[in-house]
Amino acid sequence: VPGARVKEIALSVSSDDRIPTRLVGDHVRVRQILTNFLGNAIKFTPGPGDVRLVTTLVEGEAARVLLRFSVE
C-alpha cells in the first residue's frame, strides 16, 4: 500500500482460526469496506507505526457466520 510505505507503517493481518475457509457473500462490498477502514487507519496513524486488521468469529453455524473486523 503506497501510503503505508511512505509513512513507514507496517500492515499485518490476524484471523481467527475458527473461521471457515470458504464463505459465501458479497466479496466486492467486504473488500471495499476493509479497504476504506485500512485507508483511514493509515491516513490517521502517524508514521512510523503499525496497523493491524483483526478478523474474529463472533458466532457461527454450518450455514451462517458472524464475523467482526477491527482495525488496530
FINU-917105 format. One record per residue (C-alpha): residue number from 0; x, y, z. Coordinates in nm, 4 decimals, m for minus. Example, Ala and Ser with C-alpha at 12.3 -4.5 7.8 and 13.67 -1.06 7.14 Angstrom:
2
<rec><pos>0</pos><xx>1.2300</xx><yy>m0.4500</yy><zz>0.7800</zz></rec>
<rec><pos>1</pos><xx>1.3670</xx><yy>m0.1060</yy><zz>0.7140</zz></rec>
end
This chain:
72
<rec><pos>0</pos><xx>0.0000</xx><yy>0.0000</yy><zz>0.0000</zz></rec>
<rec><pos>1</pos><xx>0.1727</xx><yy>0.3166</yy><zz>m0.1170</zz></rec>
<rec><pos>2</pos><xx>0.0542</xx><yy>0.5422</yy><zz>0.1696</zz></rec>
<rec><pos>3</pos><xx>0.1760</xx><yy>0.2914</yy><zz>0.4254</zz></rec>
<rec><pos>4</pos><xx>0.5201</xx><yy>0.2697</yy><zz>0.2646</zz></rec>
<rec><pos>5</pos><xx>0.5635</xx><yy>0.6445</yy><zz>0.2529</zz></rec>
<rec><pos>6</pos><xx>0.4672</xx><yy>0.6819</yy><zz>0.6204</zz></rec>
<rec><pos>7</pos><xx>0.6650</xx><yy>0.3685</yy><zz>0.7203</zz></rec>
<rec><pos>8</pos><xx>0.3544</xx><yy>0.1930</yy><zz>0.8546</zz></rec>
<rec><pos>9</pos><xx>0.3694</xx><yy>m0.1850</yy><zz>0.8875</zz></rec>
<rec><pos>10</pos><xx>0.0482</xx><yy>m0.3660</yy><zz>0.7915</zz></rec>
<rec><pos>11</pos><xx>m0.0446</xx><yy>m0.7015</yy><zz>0.9440</zz></rec>
<rec><pos>12</pos><xx>m0.3453</xx><yy>m0.9326</yy><zz>0.9456</zz></rec>
<rec><pos>13</pos><xx>m0.4725</xx><yy>m1.1605</yy><zz>1.2207</zz></rec>
<rec><pos>14</pos><xx>m0.7558</xx><yy>m1.4092</yy><zz>1.1597</zz></rec>
<rec><pos>15</pos><xx>m0.9461</xx><yy>m1.6333</yy><zz>1.3973</zz></rec>
<rec><pos>16</pos><xx>m0.8588</xx><yy>m1.9978</yy><zz>1.3244</zz></rec>
<rec><pos>17</pos><xx>m1.2258</xx><yy>m2.0940</yy><zz>1.3658</zz></rec>
<rec><pos>18</pos><xx>m1.3348</xx><yy>m1.9002</yy><zz>1.0554</zz></rec>
<rec><pos>19</pos><xx>m1.4353</xx><yy>m2.1393</yy><zz>0.7742</zz></rec>
<rec><pos>20</pos><xx>m1.2017</xx><yy>m2.1381</yy><zz>0.4751</zz></rec>
<rec><pos>21</pos><xx>m1.4913</xx><yy>m2.0823</yy><zz>0.2315</zz></rec>
<rec><pos>22</pos><xx>m1.7614</xx><yy>m1.8216</yy><zz>0.2787</zz></rec>
<rec><pos>23</pos><xx>m2.0418</xx><yy>m1.7005</yy><zz>0.0538</zz></rec>
<rec><pos>24</pos><xx>m2.1199</xx><yy>m1.3311</yy><zz>0.0490</zz></rec>
<rec><pos>25</pos><xx>m2.0652</xx><yy>m1.0008</yy><zz>m0.1255</zz></rec>
<rec><pos>26</pos><xx>m1.6860</xx><yy>m1.0076</yy><zz>m0.1511</zz></rec>
<rec><pos>27</pos><xx>m1.6791</xx><yy>m0.6835</yy><zz>m0.3508</zz></rec>
<rec><pos>28</pos><xx>m1.8575</xx><yy>m0.4928</yy><zz>m0.0742</zz></rec>
<rec><pos>29</pos><xx>m1.6483</xx><yy>m0.6508</yy><zz>0.2028</zz></rec>
<rec><pos>30</pos><xx>m1.3281</xx><yy>m0.5640</yy><zz>0.0155</zz></rec>
<rec><pos>31</pos><xx>m1.4482</xx><yy>m0.2052</yy><zz>m0.0330</zz></rec>
<rec><pos>32</pos><xx>m1.5288</xx><yy>m0.1643</yy><zz>0.3374</zz></rec>
<rec><pos>33</pos><xx>m1.1985</xx><yy>m0.3148</yy><zz>0.4521</zz></rec>
<rec><pos>34</pos><xx>m1.0054</xx><yy>m0.1008</yy><zz>0.2039</zz></rec>
<rec><pos>35</pos><xx>m1.1753</xx><yy>0.2091</yy><zz>0.3464</zz></rec>
<rec><pos>36</pos><xx>m1.1058</xx><yy>0.1012</yy><zz>0.7070</zz></rec>
<rec><pos>37</pos><xx>m0.7390</xx><yy>0.0372</yy><zz>0.6329</zz></rec>
<rec><pos>38</pos><xx>m0.7054</xx><yy>0.3555</yy><zz>0.4267</zz></rec>
<rec><pos>39</pos><xx>m0.8404</xx><yy>0.5631</yy><zz>0.7149</zz></rec>
<rec><pos>40</pos><xx>m0.6173</xx><yy>0.3847</yy><zz>0.9641</zz></rec>
<rec><pos>41</pos><xx>m0.3120</xx><yy>0.4594</yy><zz>0.7510</zz></rec>
<rec><pos>42</pos><xx>m0.4230</xx><yy>0.8182</yy><zz>0.6986</zz></rec>
<rec><pos>43</pos><xx>m0.4622</xx><yy>0.8876</yy><zz>1.0715</zz></rec>
<rec><pos>44</pos><xx>m0.1677</xx><yy>0.6820</yy><zz>1.2030</zz></rec>
<rec><pos>45</pos><xx>0.1475</xx><yy>0.8857</yy><zz>1.2482</zz></rec>
<rec><pos>46</pos><xx>0.4447</xx><yy>0.7130</yy><zz>1.0935</zz></rec>
<rec><pos>47</pos><xx>0.6357</xx><yy>0.5124</yy><zz>1.1640</zz></rec>
<rec><pos>48</pos><xx>0.3724</xx><yy>0.2862</yy><zz>1.3138</zz></rec>
<rec><pos>49</pos><xx>0.1673</xx><yy>m0.0298</yy><zz>1.2864</zz></rec>
<rec><pos>50</pos><xx>m0.1831</xx><yy>m0.1015</yy><zz>1.1530</zz></rec>
<rec><pos>51</pos><xx>m0.3409</xx><yy>m0.4421</yy><zz>1.2067</zz></rec>
<rec><pos>52</pos><xx>m0.6597</xx><yy>m0.5905</yy><zz>1.0616</zz></rec>
<rec><pos>53</pos><xx>m0.8158</xx><yy>m0.8437</yy><zz>1.3005</zz></rec>
<rec><pos>54</pos><xx>m1.0944</xx><yy>m1.0813</yy><zz>1.1936</zz></rec>
<rec><pos>55</pos><xx>m1.2819</xx><yy>m1.2643</yy><zz>1.4677</zz></rec>
<rec><pos>56</pos><xx>m1.5581</xx><yy>m1.5248</yy><zz>1.4531</zz></rec>
<rec><pos>57</pos><xx>m1.8370</xx><yy>m1.3902</yy><zz>1.6759</zz></rec>
<rec><pos>58</pos><xx>m2.0745</xx><yy>m1.6797</yy><zz>1.6205</zz></rec>
<rec><pos>59</pos><xx>m2.1083</xx><yy>m1.9492</yy><zz>1.3624</zz></rec>
<rec><pos>60</pos><xx>m2.3225</xx><yy>m2.2330</yy><zz>1.2392</zz></rec>
<rec><pos>61</pos><xx>m2.2972</xx><yy>m2.4619</yy><zz>0.9387</zz></rec>
<rec><pos>62</pos><xx>m2.4845</xx><yy>m2.2218</yy><zz>0.7086</zz></rec>
<rec><pos>63</pos><xx>m2.4164</xx><yy>m1.8831</yy><zz>0.8683</zz></rec>
<rec><pos>64</pos><xx>m2.1343</xx><yy>m1.6992</yy><zz>1.0433</zz></rec>
<rec><pos>65</pos><xx>m2.0989</xx><yy>m1.3576</yy><zz>1.2028</zz></rec>
<rec><pos>66</pos><xx>m1.7549</xx><yy>m1.2008</yy><zz>1.1686</zz></rec>
<rec><pos>67</pos><xx>m1.6105</xx><yy>m0.8942</yy><zz>1.3366</zz></rec>
<rec><pos>68</pos><xx>m1.3477</xx><yy>m0.6912</yy><zz>1.1539</zz></rec>
<rec><pos>69</pos><xx>m1.1459</xx><yy>m0.4453</yy><zz>1.3572</zz></rec>
<rec><pos>70</pos><xx>m0.8539</xx><yy>m0.2229</yy><zz>1.2743</zz></rec>
<rec><pos>71</pos><xx>m0.5971</xx><yy>m0.1525</yy><zz>1.5427</zz></rec>
end
